[in-house]
């Protein structure tokens, strides 16, 4: 549904954002941020969950990332 191909620069920018915020750049956080930045519309939790279903993130993890 939401295929995201990121360049090394995009990834570096996202990691730098997490560092500036003092947050860990976990795989779930990076995946959610990438998805939200690349989305053409606002996404609900359910949209995020469906889009990242193949990534192995469970519902609770996604709720924590979105909190």
C-alpha positions in Angstrom: 0.0 0.0 0.0 2.7 2.5 1.0 6.0 1.5 -0.5 8.7 3.9 0.6 12.1 3.9 -0.9 14.5 6.2 0.9 17.9 7.5 0.0 20.7 7.5 2.4 20.2 11.3 2.8 16.6 10.8 3.8 17.6 8.3 6.4 20.4 10.5 7.7 18.0 13.4 8.1 15.5 11.3 10.0 18.2 9.9 12.3 19.4 13.5 12.9 15.9 14.5 13.9 15.7 11.8 16.5 19.1 12.8 17.9 18.1 16.4 18.1 15.0 15.4 20.1 17.0 13.2 22.4 15.0 10.1 21.3 16.3 6.7 20.2 15.9 6.0 16.5 14.2 2.6 16.9 13.2 0.7 13.8 9.5 1.3 14.6 10.0 5.1 15.0 12.0 5.4 11.8 9.4 3.4 9.9 6.5 5.4 11.2 8.2 8.7 10.6 9.1 7.7 7.1 5.5 6.6 6.4 4.0 9.8 7.8 6.5 12.0 5.9 5.8 10.3 2.6 2.0 10.1 3.0 -0.1 12.3 0.7 -2.8 12.5 3.3 -3.3 12.3 7.1 -3.1 8.7 8.3 -5.0 7.1 11.1 -3.5 4.5 13.5 -5.3 1.8 11.5 -3.7 3.1 8.3 -0.3 3.0 9.8 -0.9 -0.4 11.2 -2.0 -1.8 7.8 0.9 -0.1 6.0 3.5 -1.5 8.3 1.9 -4.9 8.8 4.7 -6.7 6.9 7.3 -5.0 9.1 6.3 -7.0 12.2 5.4 -4.1 14.4 2.5 -5.0 16.7 -0.3 -2.7 17.6 1.0 -1.7 21.0 4.4 -0.7 19.6 2.7 1.5 17.0 0.5 3.1 19.7 3.7 3.9 21.7 5.4 5.4 18.7 2.4 7.5 17.8 2.0 8.8 21.4 
